[in-house]
């Protein structure tokens, strides 16, 4: 799932190596990327990101215990 924190959200089942993108307004400065074990799961892992900042999930363990690829975050 990708959420721009302003009301736009996109959900899809994504296979390993796949991508999910969301078009956002130019003034959007933060978004959340979230992964879940399946489409019925309530708990998963999420990561705060910026638009145009790809996030790569390396390992998945439920309850926010995932490993993400290191990338410049740019948050103050």
GUTI-712011 format. One record per atom (N, C-alpha, C): residue number from 1; residue in one letter; atom name; z, x, y. Coordinates in steps of 0.05 Angstrom, whole numbers. Layout:
<pakes>
PAKE   nr  rest  atom       Z       X       Y
PAKE  NUM     A    CA       Z       X       Y
...
</pakes>
This chain:
<pakes>
PAKE   nr  rest  atom       Z       X       Y
PAKE    1     X     N       0      17     -23
PAKE    1     X    CA       0       0       0
PAKE    1     X     C       0      18      25
PAKE    2     X     N     -14       9      45
PAKE    2     X    CA     -14      22      71
PAKE    2     X     C      -7       1      92
PAKE    3     X     N      12       7     110
PAKE    3     X    CA      21     -12     130
PAKE    3     X     C      22       2     157
PAKE    4     X     N      10     -10     178
PAKE    4     X    CA       9       4     204
PAKE    4     X     C      34      -3     221
PAKE    5     X     N      53     -17     210
PAKE    5     X    CA      78     -24     224
PAKE    5     X     C      74     -43     247
PAKE    6     X     N      50     -54     250
PAKE    6     X    CA      44     -73     271
PAKE    6     X     C      32     -99     260
PAKE    7     X     N      33    -102     234
PAKE    7     X    CA      23    -126     222
PAKE    7     X     C       0    -123     203
PAKE    8     X     N     -14    -101     205
PAKE    8     X    CA     -37     -97     187
PAKE    8     X     C     -27     -83     161
PAKE    9     X     N     -36     -93     138
PAKE    9     X    CA     -27     -81     113
PAKE    9     X     C     -50     -84      93
PAKE   10     X     N     -53     -64      76
PAKE   10     X    CA     -74     -65      55
PAKE   10     X     C     -61     -56      29
PAKE   11     X     N     -65     -72       8
PAKE   11     X    CA     -54     -66     -18
PAKE   11     X     C     -77     -65     -38
PAKE   12     X     N     -75     -47     -57
PAKE   12     X    CA     -95     -46     -78
PAKE   12     X     C     -84     -28    -101
PAKE   13     X     N     -94     -34    -125
PAKE   13     X    CA     -88     -16    -147
PAKE   13     X     C    -106       8    -145
PAKE   14     X     N     -95      32    -145
PAKE   14     X    CA    -110      56    -142
PAKE   14     X     C    -105      74    -166
PAKE   15     X     N    -127      83    -178
PAKE   15     X    CA    -124     101    -201
PAKE   15     X     C    -120     130    -191
PAKE   16     X     N    -111     147    -210
PAKE   16     X    CA    -106     175    -203
PAKE   16     X     C    -131     187    -190
PAKE   17     X     N    -127     200    -167
PAKE   17     X    CA    -149     212    -153
PAKE   17     X     C    -162     193    -133
PAKE   18     X     N    -154     168    -133
PAKE   18     X    CA    -166     148    -115
PAKE   18     X     C    -154     149     -88
PAKE   19     X     N    -165     133     -70
PAKE   19     X    CA    -155     131     -42
PAKE   19     X     C    -153     102     -33
PAKE   20     X     N    -135      98     -14
PAKE   20     X    CA    -132      72      -1
PAKE   20     X     C    -130      78      29
PAKE   21     X     N    -147      65      44
PAKE   21     X    CA    -148      70      73
PAKE   21     X     C    -145      43      88
PAKE   22     X     N    -134      45     112
PAKE   22     X    CA    -131      21     129
PAKE   22     X     C    -141      28     157
PAKE   23     X     N    -159      13     168
PAKE   23     X    CA    -168      16     196
PAKE   23     X     C    -146       5     214
PAKE   24     X     N    -138      21     234
PAKE   24     X    CA    -117      13     253
PAKE   24     X     C    -126      16     281
PAKE   25     X     N    -112       2     299
PAKE   25     X    CA    -118       4     328
PAKE   25     X     C    -114      33     337
PAKE   26     X     N    -129      42     357
PAKE   26     X    CA    -126      69     368
PAKE   26     X     C     -98      76     378
PAKE   27     X     N     -83      56     387
PAKE   27     X    CA     -56      61     398
PAKE   27     X     C     -34      62     376
PAKE   28     X     N     -42      59     351
PAKE   28     X    CA     -22      60     329
PAKE   28     X     C     -15      89     325
PAKE   29     X     N      12      95     325
PAKE   29     X    CA      20     123     323
PAKE   29     X     C      35     129     297
PAKE   30     X     N      42     108     281
PAKE   30     X    CA      56     112     256
PAKE   30     X     C      47      91     236
PAKE   31     X     N      48      99     211
PAKE   31     X    CA      42      81     189
PAKE   31     X     C      59      89     165
PAKE   32     X     N      60      71     145
PAKE   32     X    CA      74      77     120
PAKE   32     X     C      55      75      97
PAKE   33     X     N      57      95      79
PAKE   33     X    CA      42      95      54
PAKE   33     X     C      63      90      33
PAKE   34     X     N      58      72      14
PAKE   34     X    CA      77      66      -7
PAKE   34     X     C      63      64     -34
PAKE   35     X     N      77      73     -55
PAKE   35     X    CA      66      71     -82
PAKE   35     X     C      87      57     -99
PAKE   36     X     N      76      42    -119
PAKE   36     X    CA      93      27    -138
PAKE   36     X     C      82      31    -166
PAKE   37     X     N     100      27    -186
PAKE   37     X    CA      92      31    -214
PAKE   37     X     C      70      11    -222
PAKE   38     X     N      72     -14    -211
PAKE   38     X    CA      52     -34    -217
PAKE   38     X     C      53     -56    -195
PAKE   39     X     N      35     -76    -197
PAKE   39     X    CA      34     -95    -175
PAKE   39     X     C      57    -115    -175
PAKE   40     X     N      75    -114    -194
PAKE   40     X    CA      98    -132    -195
PAKE   40     X     C     124    -117    -186
PAKE   41     X     N     123     -91    -183
PAKE   41     X    CA     147     -75    -177
PAKE   41     X     C     156     -80    -148
PAKE   42     X     N     183     -81    -145
PAKE   42     X    CA     195     -85    -119
PAKE   42     X     C     204     -58    -107
PAKE   43     X     N     210     -39    -123
PAKE   43     X    CA     218     -12    -114
PAKE   43     X     C     196       8    -120
PAKE   44     X     N     193      27    -102
PAKE   44     X    CA     174      48    -106
PAKE   44     X     C     181      71     -88
PAKE   45     X     N     161      85     -78
PAKE   45     X    CA     164     107     -60
PAKE   45     X     C     148     103     -35
PAKE   46     X     N     159     110     -12
PAKE   46     X    CA     144     107      13
PAKE   46     X     C     146     132      29
PAKE   47     X     N     127     135      48
PAKE   47     X    CA     126     159      65
PAKE   47     X     C     115     151      92
PAKE   48     X     N     130     158     113
PAKE   48     X    CA     121     154     140
PAKE   48     X     C      99     174     147
PAKE   49     X     N      77     164     159
PAKE   49     X    CA      55     182     165
PAKE   49     X     C      42     173     191
PAKE   50     X     N      23     188     199
PAKE   50     X    CA       7     181     223
PAKE   50     X     C     -21     173     215
PAKE   51     X     N     -34     156     230
PAKE   51     X    CA     -62     151     224
PAKE   51     X     C     -78     177     224
PAKE   52     X     N     -99     177     208
PAKE   52     X    CA    -116     201     204
PAKE   52     X     C    -101     224     190
PAKE   53     X     N     -77     219     179
PAKE   53     X    CA     -62     239     165
PAKE   53     X     C     -61     231     135
PAKE   54     X     N     -79     242     119
PAKE   54     X    CA     -79     235      91
PAKE   54     X     C     -53     244      77
PAKE   55     X     N     -44     228      59
PAKE   55     X    CA     -20     234      43
PAKE   55     X     C     -28     235      14
PAKE   56     X     N     -19     255      -1
PAKE   56     X    CA     -26     258     -29
PAKE   56     X     C       0     257     -45
PAKE   57     X     N       1     239     -64
PAKE   57     X    CA      24     236     -82
PAKE   57     X     C      21     256    -105
PAKE   58     X     N      41     273    -109
PAKE   58     X    CA      40     292    -131
PAKE   58     X     C      53     282    -156
PAKE   59     X     N      77     271    -154
PAKE   59     X    CA      91     259    -177
PAKE   59     X     C     104     233    -168
PAKE   60     X     N     105     214    -187
PAKE   60     X    CA     117     188    -181
PAKE   60     X     C     141     183    -199
PAKE   61     X     N     163     177    -186
PAKE   61     X    CA     188     168    -199
PAKE   61     X     C     198     146    -180
PAKE   62     X     N     205     123    -191
PAKE   62     X    CA     213     101    -175
PAKE   62     X     C     238     107    -158
PAKE   63     X     N     244      90    -139
PAKE   63     X    CA     267      91    -121
PAKE   63     X     C     266     115    -102
PAKE   64     X     N     244     119     -89
PAKE   64     X    CA     240     140     -69
PAKE   64     X     C     246     168     -80
PAKE   65     X     N     239     173    -104
PAKE   65     X    CA     243     199    -116
PAKE   65     X     C     216     211    -124
PAKE   66     X     N     197     210    -105
PAKE   66     X    CA     170     220    -110
PAKE   66     X     C     166     246     -96
PAKE   67     X     N     147     261    -104
PAKE   67     X    CA     139     286     -91
PAKE   67     X     C     112     282     -78
PAKE   68     X     N     110     289     -53
PAKE   68     X    CA      86     286     -37
PAKE   68     X     C      75     314     -30
PAKE   69     X     N      50     316     -27
PAKE   69     X    CA      38     341     -18
PAKE   69     X     C      48     348      10
PAKE   70     X     N      55     373      14
PAKE   70     X    CA      65     381      40
PAKE   70     X     C      42     380      60
PAKE   71     X     N      47     367      83
PAKE   71     X    CA      27     365     104
PAKE   71     X     C      42     365     131
PAKE   72     X     N      29     374     152
PAKE   72     X    CA      42     372     178
PAKE   72     X     C      48     344     186
PAKE   73     X     N      73     338     193
PAKE   73     X    CA      81     310     198
PAKE   73     X     C      78     303     228
PAKE   74     X     N      86     321     246
PAKE   74     X    CA      82     316     274
PAKE   74     X     C     101     295     286
PAKE   75     X     N     124     290     273
PAKE   75     X    CA     143     271     284
PAKE   75     X     C     165     285     300
PAKE   76     X     N     173     274     322
PAKE   76     X    CA     195     286     338
PAKE   76     X     C     221     273     331
</pakes>
